[in-house]
Amino acid sequence: MSQILRSDNPEVYAKAQFNIGAILRKQNNNEGALLAWRNVERSDDVDSYTRAQFSIANTLSENGKEDVSLSILRSIKRSDGCEIYSKAQFNIGCSLSDKGDVQGALLAWNSIERSDNLETYARAKIRIGFFIREKTRL
């Protein structure tokens, strides 16, 4: 079996590395998954890159590396893709909320627009509503 090299086709290479990472993650091989995802560069394919970054952030978060995870999530921009941006902002909001940074969480959730991803937008609005309700109870 031959390997796909970046020099053959950067976009195909990036997609292959992302998929390898996803398979390894399902097999609970987090280190292998992280290595594969870190092979994906923005210049290869923006979509694969941002999906890989999102996956890296989630894996690191699940392993207690919340600050690194937040930094990676913050690097995902709306111009990279509205759907992945909205999911990153939602996760940022959840992480900040868990840390007690309600203001930061609300800012992240409020940055999600309906046109980014309707489901994530709705989930963010539910979270915002929860905090508004809690504040009015105090």
KALINSUL-V23847 format. One record per residue. N is the residue number from 1. RES is the residue in three letters. SS is DSSP state (H for helix, E for strand, L for the rest). PSI is psi in whole degrees, 0 to 359 (* if undefined). Layout:
# KALINSUL-V23847
n: <N N>
res: <RES RES>
ss: <SS SS>
psi: <PSI PSI>
This chain:
# KALINSUL-V23847
n: <1 2 3 4 5 6 7 8 9 10 11 12 13 14 15 16 17 18 19 20 21 22 23 24 25 26 27 28 29 30 31 32 33 34 35 36 37 38 39 40 41 42 43 44 45 46 47 48 49 50 51 52 53 54 55 56 57 58 59 60 61 62 63 64 65 66 67 68 69 70 71 72 73 74 75 76 77 78 79 80 81 82 83 84 85 86 87 88 89 90 91 92 93 94 95 96 97 98 99 100 101 102 103 104 105 106 107 108 109 110 111 112 113 114 115 116 117 118 119 120 121 122 123 124 125 126 127 128 129 130 131 132 133 134 135 136 137 138>
res: <MET SER GLN ILE LEU ARG SER ASP ASN PRO GLU VAL TYR ALA LYS ALA GLN PHE ASN ILE GLY ALA ILE LEU ARG LYS GLN ASN ASN ASN GLU GLY ALA LEU LEU ALA TRP ARG ASN VAL GLU ARG SER ASP ASP VAL ASP SER TYR THR ARG ALA GLN PHE SER ILE ALA ASN THR LEU SER GLU ASN GLY LYS GLU ASP VAL SER LEU SER ILE LEU ARG SER ILE LYS ARG SER ASP GLY CYS GLU ILE TYR SER LYS ALA GLN PHE ASN ILE GLY CYS SER LEU SER ASP LYS GLY ASP VAL GLN GLY ALA LEU LEU ALA TRP ASN SER ILE GLU ARG SER ASP ASN LEU GLU THR TYR ALA ARG ALA LYS ILE ARG ILE GLY PHE PHE ILE ARG GLU LYS THR ARG LEU>
ss: <L L L L L L L L L H H H H H H H H H H H H H H H H H L L L H H H H H H H H H L L L L L L L H H H H H H H H H H H H H H H H H L L L H H H H H H H H H L L L H H H L H H H H H H H H H H H H H H H H H L L L H H H H H H H H H L L L L L L L H H H H H H H H H H H H H H H H H H H H L>
psi: <132 153 150 126 150 321 339 310 102 321 315 320 313 315 320 316 320 314 321 316 317 319 314 322 318 334 11 25 76 320 316 319 313 319 314 313 325 346 344 125 150 321 343 307 116 317 311 322 311 324 321 316 318 317 321 313 315 318 316 319 316 341 23 11 60 319 319 319 312 319 318 315 322 340 349 120 157 324 342 335 125 319 312 326 313 321 322 315 321 314 323 313 315 317 316 322 315 330 356 5 77 318 314 320 314 322 316 312 322 342 349 126 152 319 346 306 115 318 314 322 313 317 320 318 324 316 316 316 321 314 325 317 315 321 323 342 339 *>
